[in-house]
Amino acid sequence: MYGKTDFETPIYWFKARMKNAADISDKIDENKGCRKILFRHDLGKNWSSYNKVLLESICHNILSKSIKVDITSSTIKTDINV
């Protein structure tokens, strides 16, 4: 969609997709070498589960990065190794 496949492009796309459905907190933890993104929403556990699978697919298959995703019915918390 953006003509390139670097680390920022799929993350930018996912955050743009989520901006109307969730509050987004994005921080880089330089000590641990990871990027932490938290999405807060009110759309339920199934929506969190769907987006967990989508994020894992983007990071593993496209970016070849490891990711840890924790979900609840109102949050999606990611730790992406950079």
N, CA, C and O atoms as a Tinker XYZ file with bonds, in Angstrom:
   328  protein
     1  N      0.816000   -1.186000    0.000000    73     2
     2  CA     0.000000    0.000000    0.000000    64     1     3
     3  C      0.869000    1.263000    0.000000    63     2     4     5
     4  O      0.517000    2.250000   -0.645000    81     3
     5  N      1.995000    1.241000    0.713000    73     3     6
     6  CA     2.878000    2.402000    0.784000    64     5     7
     7  C      4.118000    2.237000   -0.077000    63     6     8     9
     8  O      4.950000    3.144000   -0.124000    81     7
     9  N      4.270000    1.103000   -0.763000    73     7    10
    10  CA     5.365000    0.899000   -1.687000    64     9    11
    11  C      6.666000    0.417000   -1.081000    63    10    12    13
    12  O      7.666000    0.300000   -1.790000    81    11
    13  N      6.680000    0.133000    0.213000    73    11    14
    14  CA     7.888000   -0.391000    0.840000    64    13    15
    15  C      7.508000   -1.295000    1.996000    63    14    16    17
    16  O      6.368000   -1.276000    2.462000    81    15
    17  N      8.465000   -2.088000    2.458000    73    15    18
    18  CA     8.198000   -3.026000    3.542000    64    17    19
    19  C      9.254000   -2.899000    4.624000    63    18    20    21
    20  O      9.931000   -3.876000    4.943000    81    19
    21  N      9.405000   -1.721000    5.188000    73    19    22
    22  CA    10.299000   -1.566000    6.320000    64    21    23
    23  C      9.498000   -1.721000    7.609000    63    22    24    25
    24  O      8.296000   -1.985000    7.559000    81    23
    25  N     10.131000   -1.563000    8.734000    73    23    26
    26  CA     9.475000   -1.764000   10.025000    64    25    27
    27  C      8.337000   -0.769000   10.257000    63    26    28    29
    28  O      7.275000   -1.153000   10.747000    81    27
    29  N      8.540000    0.483000    9.918000    73    27    30
    30  CA     7.558000    1.522000   10.223000    64    29    31
    31  C      6.288000    1.438000    9.380000    63    30    32    33
    32  O      5.211000    1.777000    9.870000    81    31
    33  N      6.384000    1.001000    8.139000    73    31    34
    34  CA     5.230000    1.032000    7.237000    64    33    35
    35  C      4.055000    0.176000    7.724000    63    34    36    37
    36  O      2.947000    0.703000    7.823000    81    35
    37  N      4.235000   -1.115000    8.033000    73    35    38
    38  CA     3.086000   -1.896000    8.520000    64    37    39
    39  C      2.580000   -1.419000    9.880000    63    38    40    41
    40  O      1.379000   -1.476000   10.144000    81    39
    41  N      3.474000   -0.951000   10.738000    73    39    42
    42  CA     3.049000   -0.440000   12.036000    64    41    43
    43  C      2.238000    0.845000   11.846000    63    42    44    45
    44  O      1.217000    1.040000   12.505000    81    43
    45  N      2.691000    1.714000   10.951000    73    43    46
    46  CA     1.950000    2.945000   10.629000    64    45    47
    47  C      0.568000    2.594000   10.083000    63    46    48    49
    48  O     -0.424000    3.208000   10.476000    81    47
    49  N      0.491000    1.608000    9.177000    73    47    50
    50  CA    -0.783000    1.183000    8.611000    64    49    51
    51  C     -1.711000    0.663000    9.707000    63    50    52    53
    52  O     -2.888000    1.023000    9.741000    81    51
    53  N     -1.193000   -0.180000   10.603000    73    51    54
    54  CA    -2.026000   -0.753000   11.655000    64    53    55
    55  C     -2.525000    0.334000   12.602000    63    54    56    57
    56  O     -3.692000    0.328000   12.992000    81    55
    57  N     -1.645000    1.273000   12.976000    73    55    58
    58  CA    -2.058000    2.358000   13.868000    64    57    59
    59  C     -3.089000    3.259000   13.187000    63    58    60    61
    60  O     -4.022000    3.721000   13.845000    81    59
    61  N     -2.945000    3.520000   11.891000    73    59    62
    62  CA    -3.923000    4.334000   11.160000    64    61    63
    63  C     -5.273000    3.617000   11.114000    63    62    64    65
    64  O     -6.320000    4.255000   11.221000    81    63
    65  N     -5.249000    2.303000   10.957000    73    63    66
    66  CA    -6.462000    1.505000   10.928000    64    65    67
    67  C     -7.176000    1.535000   12.281000    63    66    68    69
    68  O     -8.404000    1.474000   12.344000    81    67
    69  N     -6.404000    1.629000   13.350000    73    67    70
    70  CA    -6.955000    1.577000   14.698000    64    69    71
    71  C     -7.344000    2.944000   15.269000    63    70    72    73
    72  O     -8.010000    2.999000   16.303000    81    71
    73  N     -6.951000    4.036000   14.631000    73    71    74
    74  CA    -7.089000    5.351000   15.258000    64    73    75
    75  C     -8.525000    5.731000   15.586000    63    74    76    77
    76  O     -8.743000    6.476000   16.541000    81    75
    77  N     -9.511000    5.253000   14.840000    73    75    78
    78  CA   -10.904000    5.585000   15.124000    64    77    79
    79  C    -11.564000    4.616000   16.095000    63    78    80    81
    80  O    -12.668000    4.878000   16.571000    81    79
    81  N    -10.913000    3.517000   16.390000    73    79    82
    82  CA   -11.501000    2.502000   17.256000    64    81    83
    83  C    -10.821000    2.389000   18.614000    63    82    84    85
    84  O    -11.352000    1.747000   19.521000    81    83
    85  N     -9.648000    3.007000   18.765000    73    83    86
    86  CA    -8.887000    2.800000   19.996000    64    85    87
    87  C     -8.038000    4.023000   20.334000    63    86    88    89
    88  O     -7.658000    4.804000   19.462000    81    87
    89  N     -7.755000    4.163000   21.623000    73    87    90
    90  CA    -6.753000    5.126000   22.076000    64    89    91
    91  C     -5.412000    4.405000   21.989000    63    90    92    93
    92  O     -5.293000    3.251000   22.399000    81    91
    93  N     -4.407000    5.090000   21.454000    73    91    94
    94  CA    -3.125000    4.442000   21.181000    64    93    95
    95  C     -2.014000    5.106000   21.981000    63    94    96    97
    96  O     -1.878000    6.330000   21.978000    81    95
    97  N     -1.227000    4.292000   22.662000    73    95    98
    98  CA    -0.023000    4.747000   23.342000    64    97    99
    99  C      1.157000    4.009000   22.727000    63    98   100   101
   100  O      1.172000    2.778000   22.693000    81    99
   101  N      2.146000    4.753000   22.240000    73    99   102
   102  CA     3.284000    4.164000   21.528000    64   101   103
   103  C      4.575000    4.670000   22.155000    63   102   104   105
   104  O      4.849000    5.870000   22.142000    81   103
   105  N      5.372000    3.748000   22.707000    73   103   106
   106  CA     6.628000    4.126000   23.368000    64   105   107
   107  C      7.744000    3.185000   22.946000    63   106   108   109
   108  O      7.513000    2.007000   22.672000    81   107
   109  N      8.948000    3.718000   22.898000    73   107   110
   110  CA    10.128000    2.893000   22.616000    64   109   111
   111  C     10.934000    2.772000   23.897000    63   110   112   113
   112  O     11.308000    3.777000   24.502000    81   111
   113  N     11.200000    1.542000   24.310000    73   111   114
   114  CA    12.011000    1.256000   25.493000    64   113   115
   115  C     13.416000    0.927000   25.008000    63   114   116   117
   116  O     13.705000   -0.212000   24.642000    81   115
   117  N     14.282000    1.929000   25.006000    73   115   118
   118  CA    15.633000    1.748000   24.469000    64   117   119
   119  C     16.465000    0.793000   25.321000    63   118   120   121
   120  O     17.360000    0.133000   24.793000    81   119
   121  N     16.196000    0.703000   26.614000    73   119   122
   122  CA    16.946000   -0.213000   27.480000    64   121   123
   123  C     16.708000   -1.666000   27.097000    63   122   124   125
   124  O     17.635000   -2.475000   27.130000    81   123
   125  N     15.481000   -2.005000   26.735000    73   123   126
   126  CA    15.138000   -3.378000   26.367000    64   125   127
   127  C     15.156000   -3.600000   24.865000    63   126   128   129
   128  O     15.047000   -4.740000   24.413000    81   127
   129  N     15.289000   -2.542000   24.086000    73   127   130
   130  CA    15.315000   -2.673000   22.631000    64   129   131
   131  C     13.985000   -3.099000   22.049000    63   130   132   133
   132  O     13.945000   -3.883000   21.100000    81   131
   133  N     12.886000   -2.589000   22.610000    73   131   134
   134  CA    11.578000   -2.960000   22.087000    64   133   135
   135  C     10.650000   -1.749000   22.027000    63   134   136   137
   136  O     10.855000   -0.741000   22.703000    81   135
   137  N      9.642000   -1.887000   21.205000    73   135   138
   138  CA     8.625000   -0.854000   21.043000    64   137   139
   139  C      7.354000   -1.369000   21.689000    63   138   140   141
   140  O      6.905000   -2.477000   21.394000    81   139
   141  N      6.777000   -0.575000   22.563000    73   139   142
   142  CA     5.568000   -0.962000   23.279000    64   141   143
   143  C      4.404000   -0.122000   22.759000    63   142   144   145
   144  O      4.441000    1.108000   22.801000    81   143
   145  N      3.380000   -0.804000   22.271000    73   143   146
   146  CA     2.187000   -0.120000   21.789000    64   145   147
   147  C      0.991000   -0.681000   22.540000    63   146   148   149
   148  O      0.817000   -1.895000   22.636000    81   147
   149  N      0.165000    0.222000   23.074000    73   147   150
   150  CA    -1.031000   -0.174000   23.811000    64   149   151
   151  C     -2.240000    0.439000   23.119000    63   150   152   153
   152  O     -2.291000    1.648000   22.896000    81   151
   153  N     -3.211000   -0.401000   22.781000    73   151   154
   154  CA    -4.470000    0.038000   22.183000    64   153   155
   155  C     -5.576000   -0.196000   23.204000    63   154   156   157
   156  O     -5.773000   -1.323000   23.658000    81   155
   157  N     -6.295000    0.859000   23.567000    73   155   158
   158  CA    -7.440000    0.740000   24.474000    64   157   159
   159  C     -8.711000    0.926000   23.662000    63   158   160   161
   160  O     -8.829000    1.889000   22.904000    81   159
   161  N     -9.661000    0.013000   23.814000    73   159   162
   162  CA   -10.894000    0.060000   23.024000    64   161   163
   163  C    -12.058000   -0.471000   23.854000    63   162   164   165
   164  O    -11.870000   -0.923000   24.983000    81   163
   165  N    -13.247000   -0.414000   23.290000    73   163   166
   166  CA   -14.415000   -0.969000   23.967000    64   165   167
   167  C    -15.196000   -1.898000   23.034000    63   166   168   169
   168  O    -16.427000   -1.909000   23.038000    81   167
   169  N    -14.460000   -2.673000   22.237000    73   167   170
   170  CA   -15.085000   -3.517000   21.219000    64   169   171
   171  C    -15.081000   -5.008000   21.553000    63   170   172   173
   172  O    -15.543000   -5.816000   20.747000    81   171
   173  N    -14.574000   -5.384000   22.715000    73   171   174
   174  CA   -14.685000   -6.760000   23.172000    64   173   175
   175  C    -13.491000   -7.659000   22.876000    63   174   176   177
   176  O    -12.562000   -7.290000   22.158000    81   175
   177  N    -13.555000   -8.852000   23.460000    73   175   178
   178  CA   -12.473000   -9.836000   23.395000    64   177   179
   179  C    -12.258000  -10.369000   21.974000    63   178   180   181
   180  O    -11.114000  -10.572000   21.566000    81   179
   181  N    -13.333000  -10.599000   21.217000    73   179   182
   182  CA   -13.175000  -11.120000   19.859000    64   181   183
   183  C    -12.413000  -10.143000   18.972000    63   182   184   185
   184  O    -11.595000  -10.563000   18.155000    81   183
   185  N    -12.667000   -8.854000   19.120000    73   183   186
   186  CA   -11.963000   -7.841000   18.345000    64   185   187
   187  C    -10.487000   -7.826000   18.727000    63   186   188   189
   188  O     -9.617000   -7.699000   17.865000    81   187
   189  N    -10.210000   -7.955000   20.023000    73   187   190
   190  CA    -8.823000   -8.035000   20.480000    64   189   191
   191  C     -8.133000   -9.269000   19.906000    63   190   192   193
   192  O     -6.988000   -9.188000   19.462000    81   191
   193  N     -8.818000  -10.404000   19.912000    73   191   194
   194  CA    -8.243000  -11.652000   19.388000    64   193   195
   195  C     -7.943000  -11.542000   17.901000    63   194   196   197
   196  O     -6.877000  -11.963000   17.451000    81   195
   197  N     -8.873000  -10.978000   17.131000    73   195   198
   198  CA    -8.668000  -10.798000   15.694000    64   197   199
   199  C     -7.427000   -9.938000   15.429000    63   198   200   201
   200  O     -6.597000  -10.285000   14.589000    81   199
   201  N     -7.305000   -8.835000   16.134000    73   199   202
   202  CA    -6.179000   -7.935000   15.919000    64   201   203
   203  C     -4.871000   -8.509000   16.440000    63   202   204   205
   204  O     -3.804000   -8.171000   15.928000    81   203
   205  N     -4.932000   -9.367000   17.445000    73   203   206
   206  CA    -3.733000  -10.060000   17.913000    64   205   207
   207  C     -3.174000  -10.935000   16.795000    63   206   208   209
   208  O     -1.973000  -10.903000   16.525000    81   207
   209  N     -4.029000  -11.707000   16.149000    73   207   210
   210  CA    -3.601000  -12.579000   15.054000    64   209   211
   211  C     -3.053000  -11.740000   13.901000    63   210   212   213
   212  O     -2.047000  -12.107000   13.294000    81   211
   213  N     -3.701000  -10.626000   13.595000    73   211   214
   214  CA    -3.241000   -9.741000   12.525000    64   213   215
   215  C     -1.856000   -9.165000   12.830000    63   214   216   217
   216  O     -0.982000   -9.173000   11.963000    81   215
   217  N     -1.648000   -8.672000   14.037000    73   215   218
   218  CA    -0.339000   -8.129000   14.434000    64   217   219
   219  C      0.751000   -9.190000   14.401000    63   218   220   221
   220  O      1.850000   -8.941000   13.907000    81   219
   221  N      0.448000  -10.372000   14.927000    73   219   222
   222  CA     1.433000  -11.451000   14.917000    64   221   223
   223  C      1.804000  -11.825000   13.484000    63   222   224   225
   224  O      2.974000  -12.069000   13.188000    81   223
   225  N      0.828000  -11.871000   12.609000    73   223   226
   226  CA     1.083000  -12.195000   11.209000    64   225   227
   227  C      1.959000  -11.140000   10.548000    63   226   228   229
   228  O      2.901000  -11.476000    9.830000    81   227
   229  N      1.655000   -9.867000   10.786000    73   227   230
   230  CA     2.459000   -8.780000   10.215000    64   229   231
   231  C      3.901000   -8.876000   10.693000    63   230   232   233
   232  O      4.830000   -8.801000    9.888000    81   231
   233  N      4.090000   -9.040000   11.982000    73   231   234
   234  CA     5.446000   -9.038000   12.533000    64   233   235
   235  C      6.232000  -10.285000   12.157000    63   234   236   237
   236  O      7.409000  -10.181000   11.812000    81   235
   237  N      5.621000  -11.452000   12.215000    73   235   238
   238  CA     6.351000  -12.685000   11.911000    64   237   239
   239  C      6.567000  -12.882000   10.422000    63   238   240   241
   240  O      7.683000  -13.182000    9.999000    81   239
   241  N      5.529000  -12.719000    9.622000    73   239   242
   242  CA     5.601000  -13.066000    8.199000    64   241   243
   243  C      6.167000  -11.958000    7.325000    63   242   244   245
   244  O      6.867000  -12.244000    6.354000    81   243
   245  N      5.886000  -10.717000    7.641000    73   243   246
   246  CA     6.325000   -9.610000    6.791000    64   245   247
   247  C      7.616000   -8.991000    7.307000    63   246   248   249
   248  O      8.541000   -8.748000    6.532000    81   247
   249  N      7.685000   -8.736000    8.607000    73   247   250
   250  CA     8.827000   -8.021000    9.180000    64   249   251
   251  C      9.905000   -8.940000    9.745000    63   250   252   253
   252  O     11.022000   -8.482000    9.986000    81   251
   253  N      9.616000  -10.192000    9.959000    73   251   254
   254  CA    10.531000  -11.139000   10.602000    64   253   255
   255  C     11.013000  -10.622000   11.950000    63   254   256   257
   256  O     12.192000  -10.735000   12.288000    81   255
   257  N     10.087000  -10.053000   12.714000    73   255   258
   258  CA    10.373000   -9.543000   14.058000    64   257   259
   259  C      9.607000  -10.389000   15.066000    63   258   260   261
   260  O      8.538000  -10.916000   14.762000    81   259
   261  N     10.161000  -10.512000   16.266000    73   259   262
   262  CA     9.414000  -11.201000   17.309000    64   261   263
   263  C      8.506000  -10.195000   17.999000    63   262   264   265
   264  O      8.853000   -9.025000   18.157000    81   263
   265  N      7.348000  -10.670000   18.404000    73   263   266
   266  CA     6.349000   -9.813000   19.033000    64   265   267
   267  C      5.684000  -10.587000   20.157000    63   266   268   269
   268  O      5.493000  -11.800000   20.072000    81   267
   269  N      5.340000   -9.872000   21.198000    73   267   270
   270  CA     4.553000  -10.429000   22.286000    64   269   271
   271  C      3.271000   -9.611000   22.348000    63   270   272   273
   272  O      3.325000   -8.386000   22.463000    81   271
   273  N      2.126000  -10.268000   22.274000    73   271   274
   274  CA     0.838000   -9.584000   22.299000    64   273   275
   275  C      0.012000  -10.133000   23.442000    63   274   276   277
   276  O     -0.239000  -11.337000   23.510000    81   275
   277  N     -0.410000   -9.265000   24.335000    73   275   278
   278  CA    -1.311000   -9.625000   25.425000    64   277   279
   279  C     -2.628000   -8.901000   25.185000    63   278   280   281
   280  O     -2.642000   -7.715000   24.854000    81   279
   281  N     -3.745000   -9.627000   25.354000    73   279   282
   282  CA    -5.044000   -9.013000   25.099000    64   281   283
   283  C     -5.984000   -9.193000   26.277000    63   282   284   285
   284  O     -5.850000  -10.128000   27.067000    81   283
   285  N     -6.938000   -8.276000   26.377000    73   283   286
   286  CA    -8.090000   -8.395000   27.263000    64   285   287
   287  C     -9.301000   -7.980000   26.432000    63   286   288   289
   288  O     -9.182000   -7.766000   25.226000    81   287
   289  N    -10.438000   -7.866000   27.057000    73   287   290
   290  CA   -11.622000   -7.445000   26.315000    64   289   291
   291  C    -11.585000   -5.960000   25.962000    63   290   292   293
   292  O    -12.410000   -5.487000   25.180000    81   291
   293  N    -10.629000   -5.219000   26.535000    73   291   294
   294  CA   -10.563000   -3.786000   26.237000    64   293   295
   295  C     -9.165000   -3.269000   25.894000    63   294   296   297
   296  O     -8.989000   -2.066000   25.702000    81   295
   297  N     -8.168000   -4.156000   25.813000    73   295   298
   298  CA    -6.813000   -3.707000   25.469000    64   297   299
   299  C     -6.083000   -4.715000   24.585000    63   298   300   301
   300  O     -6.351000   -5.916000   24.606000    81   299
   301  N     -5.155000   -4.173000   23.815000    73   299   302
   302  CA    -4.195000   -4.974000   23.064000    64   301   303
   303  C     -2.833000   -4.371000   23.385000    63   302   304   305
   304  O     -2.572000   -3.221000   23.033000    81   303
   305  N     -1.967000   -5.123000   24.042000    73   303   306
   306  CA    -0.648000   -4.638000   24.438000    64   305   307
   307  C      0.408000   -5.404000   23.662000    63   306   308   309
   308  O      0.437000   -6.634000   23.686000    81   307
   309  N      1.280000   -4.670000   22.971000    73   307   310
   310  CA     2.310000   -5.309000   22.161000    64   309   311
   311  C      3.698000   -4.903000   22.628000    63   310   312   313
   312  O      3.915000   -3.772000   23.063000    81   311
   313  N      4.627000   -5.831000   22.532000    73   311   314
   314  CA     6.059000   -5.584000   22.713000    64   313   315
   315  C      6.727000   -6.129000   21.457000    63   314   316   317
   316  O      6.746000   -7.339000   21.231000    81   315
   317  N      7.278000   -5.227000   20.635000    73   315   318
   318  CA     7.908000   -5.618000   19.382000    64   317   319
   319  C      9.401000   -5.375000   19.494000    63   318   320   321
   320  O      9.826000   -4.252000   19.767000    81   319
   321  N     10.207000   -6.413000   19.286000    73   319   322
   322  CA    11.660000   -6.242000   19.298000    64   321   323
   323  C     12.079000   -5.482000   18.064000    63   322   324   325
   324  O     11.705000   -5.831000   16.945000    81   323
   325  N     12.869000   -4.427000   18.279000    73   323   326
   326  CA    13.333000   -3.611000   17.138000    64   325   327
   327  C     14.795000   -3.845000   16.864000    63   326   328
   328  O     15.355000   -3.246000   15.946000    81   327
